[in-house]
Amino acid sequence: QVQLVQSGAEVKKPGSSVKVSCKAAGGTFSSYTFNWVRQAPGQGLEWMGRIVPLFDSSHYAQRFQDRFTITADDSASTAYMELRSLRSEDTAVYYCASYSDTSGGLDSWGQGTLVTVSS
Amino acid sequence: SYVLTQTPSVSVAPGKTATITCGGNNIGSKSVQWYQQKPGQAPVLVIHYDSDRPSGIPERISGSNSGNTATLTISRVEAGDEADYYCQVWDTSSDHEGIFGGGTKLTVL
């Protein structure tokens, strides 16, 4: 099972962008599908999108499509998410999580990265 | 888009059985996953493909799915089971977007 380690907490101004990394250890990086899920304070889980490094293919939840990008660097075994035009409502913990056909679900999660958007 | 509905909270005494439901239109035709999340921690997959347990998940935790309701059952509840539980499916009508239920807070009395 892959281990996922995310970059540290970020504090951003409204209107700026944030980029969070997710380094994978164990297994073959390109064999996984990496998803991003966020959780606002006191709220539930919200799926944002995924990338399949093997095919360099990504898909985003409609509400994020215009300001959200997921990329992957196979050589660094790292997936990234970038969220632009940040607003206060984007304050949340952002998780990367890997999907496998074996489980049909998100069976490995990063530790989460808190992104705070505040003026 | 597809919507999953969960009861916000469930309370149960230690040793009893907790039942957490997840409602969705014809959810029985989809594969359902369940995640357990304790405060300050990342979610953990506890049930996949409706009723399968990943390695390390106790047999006290089980799942079922039929019709418009998926169910997570925790038998012989322990204090350590207190957590938020989320159901999740992949929405095949939108290129397998992930859909989560709103979550259920399980309180052990």
Chai-1 contact restraints between the chains, C-beta under 6 A:
chainA,res_idxA,chainB,res_idxB,connection_type,confidence,min_distance_angstrom,max_distance_angstrom,comment,restraint_id
A,G44,B,G102,contact,1.0,0.0,6.0,A-B,restraint_1
A,G44,B,G103,contact,1.0,0.0,6.0,A-B,restraint_2
A,L45,B,Y86,contact,1.0,0.0,6.0,A-B,restraint_3
A,L45,B,F100,contact,1.0,0.0,6.0,A-B,restraint_4
A,W47,B,G98,contact,1.0,0.0,6.0,A-B,restraint_5
A,H59,B,D95,contact,1.0,0.0,6.0,A-B,restraint_6
A,A61,B,E97,contact,1.0,0.0,6.0,A-B,restraint_7
A,Y95,B,A42,contact,1.0,0.0,6.0,A-B,restraint_8
A,S103,B,H48,contact,1.0,0.0,6.0,A-B,restraint_9
A,G104,B,S31,contact,1.0,0.0,6.0,A-B,restraint_10
A,G104,B,H48,contact,1.0,0.0,6.0,A-B,restraint_11
A,G104,B,Y49,contact,1.0,0.0,6.0,A-B,restraint_12
A,G105,B,Q33,contact,1.0,0.0,6.0,A-B,restraint_13
A,G105,B,L45,contact,1.0,0.0,6.0,A-B,restraint_14
A,G105,B,H48,contact,1.0,0.0,6.0,A-B,restraint_15
A,D107,B,L45,contact,1.0,0.0,6.0,A-B,restraint_16
A,W109,B,A42,contact,1.0,0.0,6.0,A-B,restraint_17
A,G112,B,A42,contact,1.0,0.0,6.0,A-B,restraint_18
